[in-house]
Amino acid sequence: MTYDVNLVNRVREYIAEIPKIEVEEKEMFNVLNFMVNGKTCICISGQNLMLRFDPKLQEELSEKDGYETMLMKGKEYKGYCYINPDGYKDRKDFEYFVNLCLEFNKIAKSSKKQKAN
């Protein structure tokens, strides 16, 4: 896996302090995925935070330092983005982005589980 271990530890330590959530870490698609209460919440991809957030905030977030559009098959993927290190170097900004994902996680839908064959 090619993700920043220091950033992983920073996220891990921050969310460990949040009461009443269940966290599972999964390595998927060259990222480390922090699953909160069974749903993708925030990921680490290289040195970037990969956010899952309310798609209604897409335009607002696009104006933040460090914002990078997430593209899938050439199209913008709504409700997801990357934040490069310029956007989360300050503790306040880091916490803002993680909290944004944690808040959306409360109302986000789970991915459908695949049936075992």
VMD Tcl script that builds the backbone (N, CA, C; Angstrom):
set m [mol new atoms 351]
animate dup $m
set s [atomselect $m all]
$s set {name element resname resid chain x y z} {
  {N N MET 1 A 0.843 -1.188 0.000}
  {CA C MET 1 A 0.000 0.000 0.000}
  {C C MET 1 A 0.887 1.249 0.000}
  {N N THR 2 A 0.422 2.259 -0.657}
  {CA C THR 2 A 1.213 3.475 -0.768}
  {C C THR 2 A 0.469 4.651 -0.149}
  {N N TYR 3 A 0.317 4.603 1.149}
  {CA C TYR 3 A -0.317 5.734 1.828}
  {C C TYR 3 A 0.581 6.181 2.969}
  {N N ASP 4 A 0.412 7.424 3.358}
  {CA C ASP 4 A 1.242 8.068 4.373}
  {C C ASP 4 A 0.890 7.529 5.760}
  {N N VAL 5 A 1.818 6.793 6.349}
  {CA C VAL 5 A 1.599 6.178 7.659}
  {C C VAL 5 A 1.399 7.243 8.741}
  {N N ASN 6 A 2.098 8.350 8.631}
  {CA C ASN 6 A 1.927 9.425 9.619}
  {C C ASN 6 A 0.517 10.005 9.556}
  {N N LEU 7 A -0.007 10.153 8.353}
  {CA C LEU 7 A -1.368 10.659 8.202}
  {C C LEU 7 A -2.372 9.635 8.721}
  {N N VAL 8 A -2.126 8.359 8.447}
  {CA C VAL 8 A -2.977 7.290 8.977}
  {C C VAL 8 A -3.029 7.378 10.498}
  {N N ASN 9 A -1.875 7.513 11.124}
  {CA C ASN 9 A -1.828 7.591 12.590}
  {C C ASN 9 A -2.536 8.835 13.110}
  {N N ARG 10 A -2.424 9.920 12.385}
  {CA C ARG 10 A -3.093 11.162 12.794}
  {C C ARG 10 A -4.618 10.972 12.788}
  {N N VAL 11 A -5.141 10.358 11.731}
  {CA C VAL 11 A -6.581 10.089 11.661}
  {C C VAL 11 A -6.966 9.076 12.731}
  {N N ARG 12 A -6.197 8.022 12.840}
  {CA C ARG 12 A -6.476 6.947 13.810}
  {C C ARG 12 A -6.573 7.517 15.230}
  {N N GLU 13 A -5.615 8.344 15.607}
  {CA C GLU 13 A -5.596 8.922 16.955}
  {C C GLU 13 A -6.776 9.868 17.165}
  {N N TYR 14 A -7.116 10.637 16.136}
  {CA C TYR 14 A -8.215 11.591 16.284}
  {C C TYR 14 A -9.551 10.865 16.453}
  {N N ILE 15 A -9.830 9.890 15.601}
  {CA C ILE 15 A -11.139 9.243 15.687}
  {C C ILE 15 A -11.236 8.273 16.861}
  {N N ALA 16 A -10.103 7.862 17.401}
  {CA C ALA 16 A -10.129 6.989 18.588}
  {C C ALA 16 A -10.740 7.720 19.783}
  {N N GLU 17 A -10.711 9.031 19.767}
  {CA C GLU 17 A -11.253 9.841 20.859}
  {C C GLU 17 A -12.758 10.072 20.742}
  {N N ILE 18 A -13.351 9.667 19.616}
  {CA C ILE 18 A -14.774 9.899 19.388}
  {C C ILE 18 A -15.561 8.769 20.058}
  {N N PRO 19 A -16.465 9.114 20.978}
  {CA C PRO 19 A -17.231 8.056 21.659}
  {C C PRO 19 A -18.321 7.469 20.765}
  {N N LYS 20 A -18.684 6.242 21.063}
  {CA C LYS 20 A -19.837 5.563 20.478}
  {C C LYS 20 A -19.766 5.379 18.967}
  {N N ILE 21 A -18.559 5.144 18.443}
  {CA C ILE 21 A -18.463 4.766 17.041}
  {C C ILE 21 A -17.630 3.493 16.951}
  {N N GLU 22 A -17.915 2.721 15.943}
  {CA C GLU 22 A -17.157 1.505 15.674}
  {C C GLU 22 A -16.305 1.771 14.439}
  {N N VAL 23 A -15.001 1.579 14.556}
  {CA C VAL 23 A -14.084 1.867 13.463}
  {C C VAL 23 A -13.405 0.583 13.013}
  {N N GLU 24 A -13.393 0.403 11.706}
  {CA C GLU 24 A -12.677 -0.720 11.097}
  {C C GLU 24 A -11.812 -0.141 9.987}
  {N N GLU 25 A -10.571 -0.592 9.903}
  {CA C GLU 25 A -9.673 -0.142 8.852}
  {C C GLU 25 A -9.581 -1.228 7.781}
  {N N LYS 26 A -9.737 -0.805 6.521}
  {CA C LYS 26 A -9.656 -1.749 5.410}
  {C C LYS 26 A -8.741 -1.177 4.333}
  {N N GLU 27 A -7.821 -2.012 3.865}
  {CA C GLU 27 A -6.999 -1.634 2.732}
  {C C GLU 27 A -7.747 -2.026 1.467}
  {N N MET 28 A -8.029 -1.021 0.635}
  {CA C MET 28 A -8.778 -1.248 -0.599}
  {C C MET 28 A -8.278 -0.292 -1.672}
  {N N PHE 29 A -8.070 -0.799 -2.871}
  {CA C PHE 29 A -7.742 0.061 -4.011}
  {C C PHE 29 A -6.598 1.024 -3.723}
  {N N ASN 30 A -5.548 0.548 -3.096}
  {CA C ASN 30 A -4.362 1.353 -2.762}
  {C C ASN 30 A -4.643 2.498 -1.801}
  {N N VAL 31 A -5.688 2.380 -1.011}
  {CA C VAL 31 A -5.983 3.368 0.032}
  {C C VAL 31 A -6.263 2.626 1.338}
  {N N LEU 32 A -6.159 3.333 2.439}
  {CA C LEU 32 A -6.613 2.795 3.716}
  {C C LEU 32 A -7.934 3.469 4.022}
  {N N ASN 33 A -8.966 2.657 4.143}
  {CA C ASN 33 A -10.331 3.115 4.331}
  {C C ASN 33 A -10.691 2.986 5.810}
  {N N PHE 34 A -11.083 4.091 6.421}
  {CA C PHE 34 A -11.616 4.073 7.777}
  {C C PHE 34 A -13.128 3.927 7.656}
  {N N MET 35 A -13.602 2.739 7.986}
  {CA C MET 35 A -15.034 2.444 7.982}
  {C C MET 35 A -15.553 2.796 9.377}
  {N N VAL 36 A -16.553 3.651 9.428}
  {CA C VAL 36 A -17.152 4.039 10.704}
  {C C VAL 36 A -18.583 3.529 10.711}
  {N N ASN 37 A -18.890 2.719 11.719}
  {CA C ASN 37 A -20.217 2.112 11.838}
  {C C ASN 37 A -20.627 1.413 10.543}
  {N N GLY 38 A -19.662 0.725 9.936}
  {CA C GLY 38 A -19.920 -0.087 8.755}
  {C C GLY 38 A -19.967 0.653 7.436}
  {N N LYS 39 A -19.628 1.950 7.437}
  {CA C LYS 39 A -19.703 2.744 6.212}
  {C C LYS 39 A -18.378 3.462 5.961}
  {N N THR 40 A -18.005 3.575 4.686}
  {CA C THR 40 A -16.813 4.350 4.342}
  {C C THR 40 A -16.981 5.762 4.881}
  {N N CYS 41 A -15.958 6.237 5.579}
  {CA C CYS 41 A -16.024 7.571 6.170}
  {C C CYS 41 A -14.923 8.474 5.618}
  {N N ILE 42 A -13.692 8.056 5.797}
  {CA C ILE 42 A -12.544 8.837 5.334}
  {C C ILE 42 A -11.442 7.855 4.964}
  {N N CYS 43 A -10.678 8.192 3.945}
  {CA C CYS 43 A -9.611 7.309 3.481}
  {C C CYS 43 A -8.305 8.085 3.381}
  {N N ILE 44 A -7.229 7.322 3.349}
  {CA C ILE 44 A -5.908 7.897 3.126}
  {C C ILE 44 A -5.399 7.324 1.817}
  {N N SER 45 A -5.075 8.208 0.897}
  {CA C SER 45 A -4.552 7.830 -0.411}
  {C C SER 45 A -3.270 8.619 -0.638}
  {N N GLY 46 A -2.137 7.948 -0.559}
  {CA C GLY 46 A -0.867 8.665 -0.645}
  {C C GLY 46 A -0.760 9.609 0.537}
  {N N GLN 47 A -0.589 10.894 0.248}
  {CA C GLN 47 A -0.544 11.911 1.297}
  {C C GLN 47 A -1.855 12.681 1.380}
  {N N ASN 48 A -2.863 12.200 0.688}
  {CA C ASN 48 A -4.148 12.898 0.644}
  {C C ASN 48 A -5.178 12.260 1.563}
  {N N LEU 49 A -6.027 13.125 2.112}
  {CA C LEU 49 A -7.249 12.655 2.751}
  {C C LEU 49 A -8.264 12.483 1.633}
  {N N MET 50 A -8.994 11.409 1.634}
  {CA C MET 50 A -10.091 11.237 0.699}
  {C C MET 50 A -11.366 11.332 1.533}
  {N N LEU 51 A -12.150 12.347 1.270}
  {CA C LEU 51 A -13.329 12.627 2.079}
  {C C LEU 51 A -14.589 12.053 1.454}
  {N N ARG 52 A -15.487 11.598 2.308}
  {CA C ARG 52 A -16.861 11.270 1.919}
  {C C ARG 52 A -17.744 12.233 2.694}
  {N N PHE 53 A -18.507 13.043 1.981}
  {CA C PHE 53 A -19.255 14.126 2.613}
  {C C PHE 53 A -20.585 14.326 1.914}
  {N N ASP 54 A -21.413 15.161 2.488}
  {CA C ASP 54 A -22.709 15.481 1.908}
  {C C ASP 54 A -22.481 16.158 0.548}
  {N N PRO 55 A -22.989 15.575 -0.535}
  {CA C PRO 55 A -22.782 16.161 -1.862}
  {C C PRO 55 A -23.268 17.608 -1.980}
  {N N LYS 56 A -24.175 18.024 -1.110}
  {CA C LYS 56 A -24.648 19.412 -1.132}
  {C C LYS 56 A -23.525 20.399 -0.821}
  {N N LEU 57 A -22.439 19.918 -0.215}
  {CA C LEU 57 A -21.307 20.774 0.169}
  {C C LEU 57 A -20.204 20.822 -0.884}
  {N N GLN 58 A -20.421 20.172 -2.021}
  {CA C GLN 58 A -19.380 20.056 -3.050}
  {C C GLN 58 A -18.814 21.420 -3.452}
  {N N GLU 59 A -19.665 22.357 -3.771}
  {CA C GLU 59 A -19.205 23.671 -4.233}
  {C C GLU 59 A -18.439 24.397 -3.132}
  {N N GLU 60 A -18.959 24.362 -1.920}
  {CA C GLU 60 A -18.300 25.012 -0.785}
  {C C GLU 60 A -16.910 24.421 -0.555}
  {N N LEU 61 A -16.806 23.113 -0.575}
  {CA C LEU 61 A -15.510 22.462 -0.344}
  {C C LEU 61 A -14.535 22.727 -1.467}
  {N N SER 62 A -15.033 22.870 -2.678}
  {CA C SER 62 A -14.145 23.088 -3.823}
  {C C SER 62 A -13.348 24.384 -3.697}
  {N N GLU 63 A -13.768 25.261 -2.803}
  {CA C GLU 63 A -13.060 26.526 -2.592}
  {C C GLU 63 A -12.012 26.440 -1.481}
  {N N LYS 64 A -11.916 25.304 -0.816}
  {CA C LYS 64 A -10.969 25.129 0.288}
  {C C LYS 64 A -9.568 24.854 -0.250}
  {N N ASP 65 A -8.557 25.299 0.499}
  {CA C ASP 65 A -7.176 24.984 0.152}
  {C C ASP 65 A -6.981 23.478 0.140}
  {N N GLY 66 A -6.247 22.993 -0.837}
  {CA C GLY 66 A -5.912 21.583 -0.917}
  {C C GLY 66 A -6.952 20.720 -1.604}
  {N N TYR 67 A -8.099 21.288 -1.981}
  {CA C TYR 67 A -9.172 20.518 -2.611}
  {C C TYR 67 A -8.741 19.989 -3.971}
  {N N GLU 68 A -9.029 18.724 -4.213}
  {CA C GLU 68 A -8.817 18.116 -5.515}
  {C C GLU 68 A -10.062 17.305 -5.862}
  {N N THR 69 A -10.585 17.516 -7.035}
  {CA C THR 69 A -11.770 16.803 -7.504}
  {C C THR 69 A -11.471 15.315 -7.602}
  {N N MET 70 A -12.426 14.506 -7.209}
  {CA C MET 70 A -12.298 13.063 -7.381}
  {C C MET 70 A -13.003 12.691 -8.673}
  {N N LEU 71 A -12.263 12.096 -9.580}
  {CA C LEU 71 A -12.809 11.704 -10.872}
  {C C LEU 71 A -12.883 10.189 -10.974}
  {N N MET 72 A -13.984 9.718 -11.523}
  {CA C MET 72 A -14.161 8.294 -11.809}
  {C C MET 72 A -14.627 8.202 -13.258}
  {N N LYS 73 A -13.852 7.521 -14.078}
  {CA C LYS 73 A -14.163 7.374 -15.500}
  {C C LYS 73 A -14.368 8.735 -16.154}
  {N N GLY 74 A -13.554 9.714 -15.748}
  {CA C GLY 74 A -13.585 11.038 -16.353}
  {C C GLY 74 A -14.667 11.965 -15.845}
  {N N LYS 75 A -15.472 11.515 -14.890}
  {CA C LYS 75 A -16.551 12.354 -14.364}
  {C C LYS 75 A -16.317 12.649 -12.889}
  {N N GLU 76 A -16.735 13.855 -12.496}
  {CA C GLU 76 A -16.612 14.236 -11.092}
  {C C GLU 76 A -17.501 13.337 -10.243}
  {N N TYR 77 A -16.940 12.835 -9.160}
  {CA C TYR 77 A -17.652 11.939 -8.263}
  {C C TYR 77 A -18.183 12.767 -7.103}
  {N N LYS 78 A -19.474 13.057 -7.121}
  {CA C LYS 78 A -20.098 13.922 -6.119}
  {C C LYS 78 A -20.066 13.278 -4.729}
  {N N GLY 79 A -19.782 14.094 -3.727}
  {CA C GLY 79 A -19.768 13.619 -2.354}
  {C C GLY 79 A -18.436 13.033 -1.928}
  {N N TYR 80 A -17.454 13.109 -2.818}
  {CA C TYR 80 A -16.105 12.633 -2.515}
  {C C TYR 80 A -15.100 13.632 -3.078}
  {N N CYS 81 A -13.976 13.775 -2.396}
  {CA C CYS 81 A -12.886 14.592 -2.922}
  {C C CYS 81 A -11.598 14.198 -2.216}
  {N N TYR 82 A -10.518 14.720 -2.733}
  {CA C TYR 82 A -9.220 14.590 -2.075}
  {C C TYR 82 A -8.860 15.941 -1.478}
  {N N ILE 83 A -8.176 15.896 -0.347}
  {CA C ILE 83 A -7.590 17.096 0.242}
  {C C ILE 83 A -6.102 16.811 0.359}
  {N N ASN 84 A -5.300 17.589 -0.361}
  {CA C ASN 84 A -3.857 17.374 -0.310}
  {C C ASN 84 A -3.279 18.027 0.951}
  {N N PRO 85 A -2.003 17.783 1.268}
  {CA C PRO 85 A -1.435 18.281 2.529}
  {C C PRO 85 A -1.567 19.787 2.757}
  {N N ASP 86 A -1.639 20.590 1.698}
  {CA C ASP 86 A -1.821 22.037 1.886}
  {C C ASP 86 A -3.133 22.348 2.594}
  {N N GLY 87 A -4.124 21.486 2.434}
  {CA C GLY 87 A -5.446 21.743 2.997}
  {C C GLY 87 A -5.637 21.295 4.423}
  {N N TYR 88 A -4.787 20.400 4.924}
  {CA C TYR 88 A -4.991 19.890 6.283}
  {C C TYR 88 A -3.774 20.067 7.192}
  {N N LYS 89 A -2.811 20.881 6.781}
  {CA C LYS 89 A -1.602 21.018 7.607}
  {C C LYS 89 A -1.903 21.634 8.969}
  {N N ASP 90 A -2.848 22.550 9.035}
  {CA C ASP 90 A -3.228 23.132 10.324}
  {C C ASP 90 A -4.185 22.192 11.046}
  {N N ARG 91 A -4.022 22.060 12.332}
  {CA C ARG 91 A -4.874 21.160 13.129}
  {C C ARG 91 A -6.355 21.484 12.959}
  {N N LYS 92 A -6.677 22.764 12.955}
  {CA C LYS 92 A -8.069 23.197 12.822}
  {C C LYS 92 A -8.666 22.698 11.505}
  {N N ASP 93 A -7.916 22.802 10.426}
  {CA C ASP 93 A -8.403 22.349 9.123}
  {C C ASP 93 A -8.518 20.833 9.081}
  {N N PHE 94 A -7.529 20.141 9.628}
  {CA C PHE 94 A -7.566 18.679 9.694}
  {C C PHE 94 A -8.827 18.221 10.430}
  {N N GLU 95 A -9.077 18.791 11.582}
  {CA C GLU 95 A -10.251 18.423 12.371}
  {C C GLU 95 A -11.545 18.764 11.639}
  {N N TYR 96 A -11.568 19.880 10.946}
  {CA C TYR 96 A -12.754 20.274 10.177}
  {C C TYR 96 A -13.105 19.182 9.163}
  {N N PHE 97 A -12.117 18.727 8.403}
  {CA C PHE 97 A -12.377 17.732 7.364}
  {C C PHE 97 A -12.787 16.386 7.952}
  {N N VAL 98 A -12.111 15.946 8.994}
  {CA C VAL 98 A -12.479 14.665 9.611}
  {C C VAL 98 A -13.882 14.756 10.202}
  {N N ASN 99 A -14.185 15.844 10.889}
  {CA C ASN 99 A -15.515 16.015 11.479}
  {C C ASN 99 A -16.606 16.085 10.413}
  {N N LEU 100 A -16.301 16.694 9.287}
  {CA C LEU 100 A -17.245 16.765 8.176}
  {C C LEU 100 A -17.630 15.349 7.726}
  {N N CYS 101 A -16.639 14.488 7.615}
  {CA C CYS 101 A -16.888 13.089 7.215}
  {C C CYS 101 A -17.653 12.339 8.293}
  {N N LEU 102 A -17.286 12.551 9.544}
  {CA C LEU 102 A -17.979 11.869 10.644}
  {C C LEU 102 A -19.443 12.291 10.725}
  {N N GLU 103 A -19.727 13.556 10.494}
  {CA C GLU 103 A -21.115 14.038 10.525}
  {C C GLU 103 A -21.928 13.418 9.395}
  {N N PHE 104 A -21.362 13.380 8.195}
  {CA C PHE 104 A -22.086 12.794 7.071}
  {C C PHE 104 A -22.289 11.295 7.283}
  {N N ASN 105 A -21.333 10.657 7.914}
  {CA C ASN 105 A -21.414 9.224 8.156}
  {C C ASN 105 A -22.688 8.847 8.916}
  {N N LYS 106 A -23.167 9.744 9.764}
  {CA C LYS 106 A -24.362 9.468 10.550}
  {C C LYS 106 A -25.595 9.262 9.674}
  {N N ILE 107 A -25.626 9.916 8.502}
  {CA C ILE 107 A -26.794 9.824 7.629}
  {C C ILE 107 A -26.503 9.106 6.310}
  {N N ALA 108 A -25.238 8.807 6.057}
  {CA C ALA 108 A -24.853 8.143 4.804}
  {C C ALA 108 A -25.416 6.737 4.756}
  {N N LYS 109 A -25.703 6.297 3.559}
  {CA C LYS 109 A -26.192 4.934 3.366}
  {C C LYS 109 A -25.003 3.985 3.240}
  {N N SER 110 A -25.189 2.794 3.740}
  {CA C SER 110 A -24.166 1.754 3.596}
  {C C SER 110 A -24.157 1.253 2.172}
  {N N SER 111 A -23.004 0.799 1.727}
  {CA C SER 111 A -22.938 0.108 0.438}
  {C C SER 111 A -23.666 -1.213 0.598}
  {N N LYS 112 A -24.276 -1.656 -0.467}
  {CA C LYS 112 A -24.946 -2.951 -0.417}
  {C C LYS 112 A -23.902 -4.034 -0.278}
  {N N LYS 113 A -24.145 -4.956 0.629}
  {CA C LYS 113 A -23.219 -6.071 0.816}
  {C C LYS 113 A -23.464 -7.100 -0.264}
  {N N GLN 114 A -22.366 -7.657 -0.770}
  {CA C GLN 114 A -22.487 -8.698 -1.774}
  {C C GLN 114 A -22.866 -10.007 -1.099}
  {N N LYS 115 A -23.723 -10.753 -1.761}
  {CA C LYS 115 A -24.143 -12.048 -1.226}
  {C C LYS 115 A -23.030 -13.066 -1.432}
  {N N ALA 116 A -22.846 -13.901 -0.439}
  {CA C ALA 116 A -21.845 -14.970 -0.545}
  {C C ALA 116 A -22.353 -16.031 -1.499}
  {N N ASN 117 A -21.450 -16.551 -2.308}
  {CA C ASN 117 A -21.834 -17.618 -3.252}
  {C C ASN 117 A -21.770 -18.966 -2.600}
}
mol reanalyze $m
mol bondsrecalc $m
mol representation Tube
mol addrep $m
